[in-house]
Amino acid sequence: MRKDTFSRNLMRENHVTAADLIYPVFLVDGENKVEPVASMPGVERMSLDKLLGVADDCVALGIPVLALFPSIENHLKTEDGVEATNPDGLIPRAIRALKARCPELGILTDIALDPYTSHGQDGLINADGYVLNDETTAMLVKQALTHAAAGADIVAPSDMMDGRIGAIRSALEEQGFIYTRIMAYSAKYASAFYGPFRDAVGSAGNLGKSNKANYQMDPANSNEALREVALDLAEGADMVMVKPGMPYLDIVRRVKDEFKVPTFAYQVSGEYAMIKAAAQNGWLDHDKTMMEAIMAFKRAGADGVLTYFARDIARLLQQSK
């Protein structure tokens, strides 16, 4: 069965399509701006006018969802991250423009405060720097409602606060946003693989030497991930996320086997940067490694993957038809 291409194809158990991909992008304010992210070769922060062309490309490539992440100016960052709730802020304006330009393209938004806080944490903090769960949840609800009102299709709380899925679901229902889906970052680990992302959204400098271990999960834990997923599903999550991706494929498989719900993984910035760096040094074949990695997510049980490789993968898939 392995001898020929046709027979290998006949017994292939998993397949990757463009419909499996979600493309994360980084937004900045202004016009005609394209800023390379040094730690993520090929990834750029861009202004909305430039992003509209990327959205057109995603539609042409068959990528179903664009995920928006903001990089806002430092003077807008505050202790409480209240800019996250501004209906005329960077992300709500982008949602409205993207839905007007490409109504068929799904728009996913990050519900978290770290791009908006002066201290770089995902939530409000007390005098000792400890993140306050309930006070943060109240702010996240306001952020989610702001994005839903702007037209977001999916809100994705990525902060790991307890109880925020239930609070957001209740608020969305009460305000009439009954079709706004929730993708819960249910198993988000306190990982070293996020470094380049924090550069991209401008939170690395604000965070400094602090960490997020008091609310993100311990990388040593597996059973805890199942408890977190169960809680978010009980509170009304439509989809669940495991983050990071490849170092946590065992978690993806356990979640999918246990709950059999739409399960997603995030091939995070550090994973992307490692493949890019190795390929640039001639140590790995870029495209073959990229495609093998994305297949690993599918084999582990992921229904879809957030990946900075999304457009590259979709192009290769089109070329292979």
N, C-alpha and C positions, 0 to 999 in steps of 0.2 A: 504493500500500500504506500510505502514511502518512496518507491522508485521513481514515479512520474508526477509531474505537477497536477495532472487531472485527478489522480487517485489521492494525492495529499489534500486537494481541495474537497474531494468527496467526504473525507472523514474529519475535516476541520470542525472543531467544536465551538469555536468562538469567532466572531467577526466584528471588525470596527467599521463604523460608518460615520459620516459627518454628523448625523443626528445624535451621536453619542457625546458631542463636544460642546463645552461652554467656554467662551473666550473671555478671559479677564482683561480689562483695560484700565489704564490710569489716566485720570483727567486732571487738567490744570485750568485755571481761569485765564481769560484773555483770548487773543486771536492769533492765528498763524503760528502757533507754538508747537514745536516738536523737540522734546528734551530726552536724549538717550539716558537710560538707567545703566550706569557703569557696571554694576554687579549683575546685570541681566542682559547680556548681549542680544541685540535684536528687539528688545522691548523699549518702548518709549512712553513718556508722559506726553499727552497731547491736549490741545485745546479742542473745544467742542466742534469748531468748524472742520478740523482735521479728522475728528472721530466720525463724522457723518460719512466720509468716504470709506472708512473701515467698516462701518455698518453695512454699506452697500456691498462691500466685498464679502462680508459674512453671509449675506442673503444669497449672493451669487454662488458661494461655495456650499450652501446648504447647512451652514452652522445655525442652529436654532435659537441660541441664547447668547446675549452679551452681558457680562457681569461688570458693573461699574465700581471703581474705587477712586476716591478723591485724593488729591494732594493740594491742600489749601494753604494759603499764605499764613505765616506765623502770627500776624497781628489778629487773625480771626480765631486763633486757638485760645481757649480759656480753661480754667480749672474744671468747669462743669461740662464743657463741650457743647454748649447750647447752640452753636452754629449748625449742628447736625439736624436741628428741628426747623431751620429757616426755609420757608416754602419757596423763597427766591434764591436759595443757595445753589451751589455748583451742581449737585446731583439732581435736585428737582428740575432745574432748567434743562439739564442734559436729557432727563427722561422725556420731558415734553417734546423736545426737538427730535429725539430719536423715534418716538412713536409717531410723530407727524411725518417723518421721512420714510421710515420702514415699519409700518404698522404690524407686519407679519413677524417681525423679529422680537423674540421674547427679551424682556429687560429684567435682569436680576440686580438687586441692590444689596449692598452690605449694610447690615444693621449692627453698628458698633461705634464706639466713641473715640477709639484711639487716633484716628486721623484728625480729630477735632480738639483733643485735650492738650493743654500746655505741658502735661507731665507724661504723655504718651501711653497711659494706661487705658484699658477698654471701658473704664467706668469712673464714677465719682469716687474720690478718695477722702479719708479722714486725715487728721493732723499727723498721724503716724504713717501715712502713705498706703494704708490698707484700703482695698477696693470695697465700696459699700454696695451690697447686692441689691437691696430693695430700692434705694434711691436711684441706682443705675437703671433698674428695670423701668421705672417711671419715665426716665428720659428716653429709653429705647422705644417705648410705646409711642411717644410723641414723634420720634424719628420715623418709625414704621408708618404711622398715619400720614406723615408728610410725604413719604415716598409713594404710598398708595394713592393719595390724592393727586399726585403728579402723573400717575398712570403706570407705575411699576407693576409688572406681572407677578414677580416673585420677590418677597423680602426674605433675606437670609441672615438671621441673627447669628453672629459669629463670636460672641463675647463670652459665652459660657456662664452667664449669670443664671442662678436657679430660678425657675418659675417664669422666665420671660416669655416662653412660647405661649403659655396659657394666657398671660396678660395681653400679649399682642393679638392673639386669636380673638379674645373677647372684645378688645377695642375695635378690631377690624369689623367684626360682626355688628357691633353696636353702631358703627359709623356707616354701615351699608356697603363696605368693601368685601362682599361675600365671595368674590372670585379671586381675590388676591391670595396667591399661594405662599406657603411658608416652607422654606428649606432650612431646617435647623442644623447648625453646626453642632451636632450632638456629642460627637467624640472628637474634640479638638485638644490636641496635646500641647504641653509647654515645650515646644521643640526649638532646637537650634537651627532648623531648616528654614525659618522665616526671615533670616537676616536680610536678604536682598529685597524682599517685599517691604520691609520697614524703611529701607532706603527709598524705595519707589514712592511710598505715600508720605514720606517725610516725618515719620514718627520715631526713627532710630535715635536721632539726636535728643528728642524730648524724653525718651525713655531712659537714656543714659545707661547706668549700670544696674538699674532696677530690672526685675523680671516679672513674669506673670504666673508664677507657680502657685499662687494662692487662689487662682480660679481656673486656670487651664489644667488639663489632666496630666498626671505623672506618666511619663513614657513607659514605666515599668508595669503599668496596670492594663489588664485586658477585660476582666469581669466587670470592672467599673464602667467600661464603655457600654456594655449591654444595659446596665442600670440607667445610665444617662439617656440612651436611646429610648428605652421604655418610658421614661418620664416624659420626654418630649413628644412621643407619639400619643401618650395619654392626654397631653395638654393640647393636642390639635395640630401637630406638625404634619404636613403633607409628604415631605421628603426628608431624609436625614443625610448628614454629611460626616465623613471621616477625614480628618486633616491632621498631619500630612498624609501623603498617599502611599508611595511605594514602600517606605519603611514600616507601614502599618497595614499592609495587605492582609495580614492575618485578622485584623479587626474588621476590615471590609467583609471578609468571608464569614466571620462569626455573626456579624450584624445581618447579612443577607440570609444566612441559614436560619437564624433565630426568628427574625421578624417578617421576612419576605415582603418588604415594603420597598418603594423606590429609594435606592441607596446610591449615593454619589461619593466621589473622592476628589480631593484637590491635589493635583500634582504641583506642589508648592514651588516657590521661587528658588529655594536651595536645590531642589531636585533638577529644575530646569537649568540652573547655572552650572551644576556639575556636568551635565551632558554637554552643554555648550562649551565649557572650558576644555573638557577632554577632547571634543571634536576639533576645536581650534588648535589644539596641540598635536593633532594627528594621532591621538591615542585610541579614538573610537570612530567608527563610521556614523556620522550624524544621523542620517535618515534611517538607517537600519536600527540604530539604538533607540531613536525616537519611537519608531513603530513597534519595536519589541516591548518598550515600556508601556505604551498605551494598551497593547494587547494584554499585558499582565494585569492591568486594572479590570479589563473585561473578564478575564479568566477568573479573577478573584471574586467576581460577582457584582462589580459596579455597573449600574445602569447608565451612568454618564460620568464624565470627568471634566473638571475645570482645569484647563491647561493652557499655558502660554504658547504651546506648540499648535494650538487648534487650527490656525489658518494653514500652517505648513502641512499638517496631517491631511486636512481636507483637500489641499492642492494635489498631494501625492495620490490620494484616493481617486480624484477626478482623472488624473493622468493614467492611472492603472486600468481604467474602464475600457 
